[in-house]
Amino acid sequence: MTKADTVAVEGAPSGAGPAAAPGTTLAATPGPAAPLPPGSPIPVEQRPAWLTGLYIASGLMMFLTQGLGLNIVNVNLYQLQGTFSATVAEVAALSAAYMFPYASLSLALFKIRVQYGLRPFAELSIAAFVLASCLNLFVTDLHSAVVVRFVSGMAAAPLSSLGFLYILEAFPPQRKLNLGLSIALMGTLLAAPAARIISPTLLDFDGYRALYTMELGLSLIALPIIYLLPLTPPPRAKVIQRTDVFTYLLLAIGLGSLAVFFTLGRFYWWLEAPWLGVLLASALAFLTAYGMIELRRENPLLDLRWIFSRSNLHLAAVLIMFRAITSEQSTTIVSFYQQLGLQNDQMTFLYVLILIASVLGGLVCAGLMLRESTGLAHVIALSLIAAGAFLDSQSNNLTRPEQMYLSQSMIAFGAAMFLPPVMAKGFASAMERGAPHLVNFITIFLFTQITGSVITTAFLGSFVTIREKFHSSILVENVLLTNPQVTQRISQLVGGYSHTITDRTLLNAEGLALLGQQVSREAYVLAYNDAFLLIGCVTIASLAILLLHLAWNRFAVARSKPASGEAGMALPKQV
């Protein structure tokens, strides 16, 4: 494949979310203009600025529509307990049901789009999402909500793909993998803070129903975009084989079971619920069977040998590391404030700043990628994320969102700068081997961003729980009734109850209970500080490795220049 060939570009988003593989066309400069078929998109070179902006806005609209559906439950787990009369663990099943089909469906959608065409794919995708959004209005209890969330996970998978398609459609071929990719990946980061900004107001209106009425409204707004703004269709090709259906089912069940295991494991605790072990064993069995079948096929669904090559494992490690360090903002900081008794409506301005910082970070990254300064973008991103994590590790029980405006804005800015250079490099590597290898690159990205996000969130949540038990045991050892300070503190805590509780024994018991709550809160604060510190240390280690890698590359280039010069001087003598 040469640079002049038509190349189908496929990719998927991070995060926070969610994600299917976009596809668009990088074509050579056309010759004489030919008449366009009715309904065809206007070429980028002839497109007015307002229409280019409309394509970008449409792509961001697709990202918000899909991302809000994904995050609307995750950011309101505690608020939805009353709606469904359920525990936090039971409400978390809504997220698990959504992630089960979402974790792998993008792979199937990629091949369906290539074989049957982009236009039918887009029309059916948006219609399915509108239907799934309508089903949410008929939810009456937790069981029906779980079923609808499963359907929503299937219907939402194509939307992020369409978001990528519309944003990449707005740019000429030489700008798709730098400016276009930066804006698209920035769009994947906007839904999580936006969901936390709008959720409190919607919950005050009509609870769960208001949340999904808004989702239905967004899907209806996105519906006409498919018909009014056409996309450049990539060439069709017969890529689906009969065996692909069976092997995809194995892969879908395996990845879906892993997603459910890591989503619910920290709520039911890993070694306490026997069905978690059965779920993990089933996931490993299905994935093993999938691998054994695929390795023997001449045209496998995925090229596992290429996926597990050294360069791709390095890429996967980088992407998982990104998910680990950015989960500080997406989940850990939110849980920290929930332990202090704060809700989303008390953190609205913090999320507004995060949203603004994400946009600015994406724009700065786009500028650096246009100048081919990807190494500098990574250095700035990791430095900001590390500094923000270390600032957060100094928190206490009096810390409020105002004290984290700076640190969280730094983390959001750095997160928006980190991913586009990695994605651009992965795209370029896959395209060098031909368009069929793009589906394998998509699998790497999806696993690290969807399943990897769930895994890192589960790991950090479990880490906080373990560290809380450690700090709690240390603090409790020093809470002795023979200590005058402890006795004084109990008296202060029960001072307000002394007029209503006359029994001294009951009054002391109430004081001990209140003191126990304060000890538990302090233990959680220390545990979250440990999590922030861990993220900061991992980021610093990643930054050190990156700097060594950049230094080695520069040293290698410097060594090659004298050798090239000597070879050039020797050439005339040979002639």
TAKAZI-V75272 format. One record per run of one state. SS is the DSSP state (~ for helix, > for strand, _ for the rest). FROM is the first residue (numbers start at 1). LEN is the number of residues. If there is no record, write none. Layout:
BEGIN
SS | FROM | LEN
SS | FROM | LEN
END
This chain:
BEGIN
_ | 1 | 6
> | 7 | 5
_ | 12 | 10
> | 22 | 5
_ | 27 | 17
~ | 44 | 3
_ | 47 | 2
~ | 49 | 26
_ | 75 | 5
~ | 80 | 5
_ | 85 | 3
~ | 88 | 29
_ | 117 | 1
~ | 118 | 19
_ | 137 | 5
~ | 142 | 28
_ | 170 | 3
~ | 173 | 15
_ | 188 | 2
~ | 190 | 39
_ | 229 | 13
~ | 242 | 27
_ | 269 | 5
~ | 274 | 21
_ | 295 | 9
~ | 304 | 4
_ | 308 | 2
~ | 310 | 30
_ | 340 | 4
~ | 344 | 3
_ | 347 | 1
~ | 348 | 23
_ | 371 | 3
~ | 374 | 19
_ | 393 | 8
~ | 401 | 32
_ | 433 | 3
~ | 436 | 42
_ | 478 | 6
~ | 484 | 10
_ | 494 | 1
~ | 495 | 3
_ | 498 | 6
~ | 504 | 71
_ | 575 | 1
END
